Amino acid sequence: MKNKSIKTPLFIIILLTTLGSCGPSKKTTAATNTQNRKSDSLMAIRLMDSLNVMAKADSITNKISTMLPGDTSPKIAFENYRAEATLINQLIHTELHVSFDYGKQYLYGKATLTLKPYFYPTDTLTLDAKGMDIHEISLVKGKEKKALKYTYDSLQLHIILDKIYTNKEQYTLYIDYTSMPNKLKNEQGGSAAITSHKGLFFINPDGKDKTKPRQIWTQGETEDNSCWFPTIDKPNQRMTEEIYMTVEKTEKTLSNGEMVSSLENKDNTRTDHWVMKPGIPPYLVMMAVGPFSIIKDKWRGKEVNYYVDAKYAPYAKDIFGKTPQMIEFFSNILKFPYPWNKYDQVVVHDYVSGAMENTTATLHGDFLNKTRRELIDDPLSTSEDIISHELFHHWFGDMVTCESWSNITLNESFADYSEFLWRQHAWGEDCAEQYMYQSIEEYLSRQAVQHDLVDFTYNDKEDVFDAVSYNKGGGILHMLRNVVGDTAFFKALNVYLVTNQYTAAEVPQLRLAFQKVTGRDLNWFFNEWYYNKGYPEITINHLYDANAHKETLTIDQTQDLTKNPVFYMPLQIDVYSNGKKESHAVIMDKTKNKYVFDVASAPDLVVADGQKMMYVCVKTEKMSIAEREYQYAHLPLYMDRYEALKDLSNHLDDAGAKATMISALHDRFWMLRRFAIEKLTDSTSELKNILMDLAAHDSSSNVRAAAISALSSTYSDGKLVSIYKNAIYDSSYKVESEALEAIAKVSKQEAMTYAKKLENTDEQEMLIGVAAIYVQYGNDSCNNFFVKLQDRLSGMIGQVEYVALYGKFLQQCSDSSVSRGVPIIGNMMKNGDNRYVKLYGKNTLGNLLSMYQDRENDLTGQIKDMKAKNGGGQALNDLQKRLDSTTNIEKLINSYLE
């Protein structure tokens, strides 16, 4: 499961800030995609390509590991202990026959379940079946059915079997039922990753919404598939399954496994038969129905297909086309080929999360719908992040599944780390390190989110889908990789997968796989990182003694020891002097750690964690400007360069610091070039010339856009307008929008003219840019554009941006425009399928209502004062008309908010 943050341009972030703070948030995520989800940096270690380099890394690790502590046992509190679900009966096979009623939003189902007792004999069975009408429950013996007694509390079926069965005996049940997902109570509950829990979703069922097709799709994680078929809805169950889906002839279907037949019926319907083998947990069963275009691809002879809206069929391979390469890469590094018969990906509308790793049939939210031009502004490959995340789950989560939600790290931490692995392979070290830095920064920013990575005491199972399981867990895996070395890390993952394939597992099995490979006791690592909360907070100081020719470095752990442990970590301290680096293997294991080294002269730089072993930590370290300049110039890792620039940005009054920042305008990684642009705010001609060149020629659209923004904010030179006008025709929407903003700063009228010309574009990103210009400089004459824009923007991101922009625009409009706009926003809020659209709609209308209430109070006061002074006539009538109009608007807004 990948939670997707909504990725929004800067001007939208500013607008949303003015609207309030009820917007969506991440990993996660999806994603709330003001997904400038990646701030700016972090450390990583190279994915080593040759056995010689791997051997060298392993030898360093071996040297460090001679100082590892002994075994200790994890401390687990048993109060409110969240145990693995007890296995009383075991699912073996599920066969479903389903059809759909779009009008009622019902599923009509017939389920045949084959089970057996897990170990102890039993004559009862409990099935999860939420909010259903149960028509029949029978025992199937050959061709005969025998009715069984049962009770039903709307959540579970308690069935009395015909006899006591042993675990040597299988039995088969038949259940005729109706699923009514929209009648479920409290279905909108959820987590940071999943915003609704009704399992089965009918999208645009009446076909009235012209911005999206009619669709059906399911969402099973955590335990929501039991909203549409009876099952034992726990992650430690596993079953083969098959689904017969009866749909209209024009509709396409998708499910797990292979479609083995497709038969047309006499009533203008078709029945598709999907079969899934080997077994999977119930939460990974899926269905999708809709008018999809299917774009075919392959990997080693296996089908790899993409199900998308017809509009995006030409771009399907631009979006998903690297999937076969990802499958090959993951298969190779794990030395375990992709373990399923095919891999499909489908994009659906109004999805309640970012994406879901349903086995062989991953489901994505419609934020992934992008044209080639829109993909240009996605240089950190956030689409590829999502795709790689869900794909990696097919080893970690689908093939080897967490036995309980307490062990969700075995699913989500690995999927999170796959994003780093793919970036490292496909985009290079800088891109991967930036991802890891940003991910850990997101975790550290959420101070309230602190619990053991293996969380046996959560309040609700949804709570574990958070920044600890995703971000922190991914960082911990990277630290584990650094501790044992690349060769051992990937060998241990292979052992874990081979040993536990097609079963449920818990974290000790992961530890045992690493110990089997390395021959080392790794309880120390798992105890402090998997069975403890928090992270090290360290303060680093160093001092050179010229008389003794010694360098002293101290590392103090300052975290609250009443809540967090003293952390143990092998480190490599690097001392740079006279162009050479000398490395020292040490251990950090106390609150106060002191290391002394002999040196011939004052070092140019001392790096406390040269191998970047401590990713998950808060570090405080003071360095001189000269040290930071040396760090940027001589250390190759992104994290080192970013740390140096970040510190130097506070000292730009120093000539050396400024010179280093200017040199960073040509850094090999675009994010550091953009960082330097944003920090250099003086108006020198030297900087202006560099910015002009970057605006016109930089390979990154984000850097070109940032350069245009800096030029328009700092320089009033009229000659720059030609650069802005040329940028209007840039291949990037971000650059085009920034150019429009820049032109507006010189001439609002000219910017409005360009915006008017762009009104008829079909590109959603540019329409949002036009809307942003109208928010700043438009008037009532632009309202028709906003009214029509509603039907031209699709997807959660487009709808959220539309609501935010239109609400802001209406605050400067006449009452007649507001009276047209309020019903549009109100209906999106009340009738929309997405939680975030509802939230932004409510907040937007609330802000409008507050504005009109303030106006009402002001007008009431003016009328009262005028009457007190015996005033009247036309002036009083005009005030009264404005007050009446104001109260009418308030009533209109309240009709949607009530």
KAFENQUI-V636181 format. One record per helix or strand. SS is the DSSP state (a for helix, b for strand). FROM is the first residue (numbers start at 0). TO is the last residue. If there is no record, write none. Layout:
ss->[SS	SS]
from->[FROM	FROM]
to->[TO	TO]
//
This chain:
ss->[b	b	a	b	a	b	b	b	b	b	b	b	b	a	b	b	a	b	b	b	b	b	a	b	b	b	a	a	b	b	b	a	a	a	b	b	a	a	a	a	a	a	b	a	a	b	b	b	b	b	b	b	a	a	a	a	a	a	a	a	a	a	a	a	a	a	a]
from->[1	3	9	29	50	88	105	121	131	143	148	155	169	180	199	214	224	230	238	251	257	268	281	286	292	301	309	322	342	354	360	365	371	381	395	399	404	408	428	460	467	485	502	506	522	535	549	568	579	591	604	616	624	637	654	669	684	700	717	732	747	763	779	794	814	834	872]
to->[1	3	18	29	64	100	116	127	140	146	151	164	178	182	202	217	226	230	247	254	263	279	283	289	298	307	319	333	347	355	364	367	375	391	395	401	406	425	444	463	483	499	504	517	528	544	556	576	587	597	606	620	633	647	665	678	696	713	726	745	759	776	791	809	830	867	896]
//
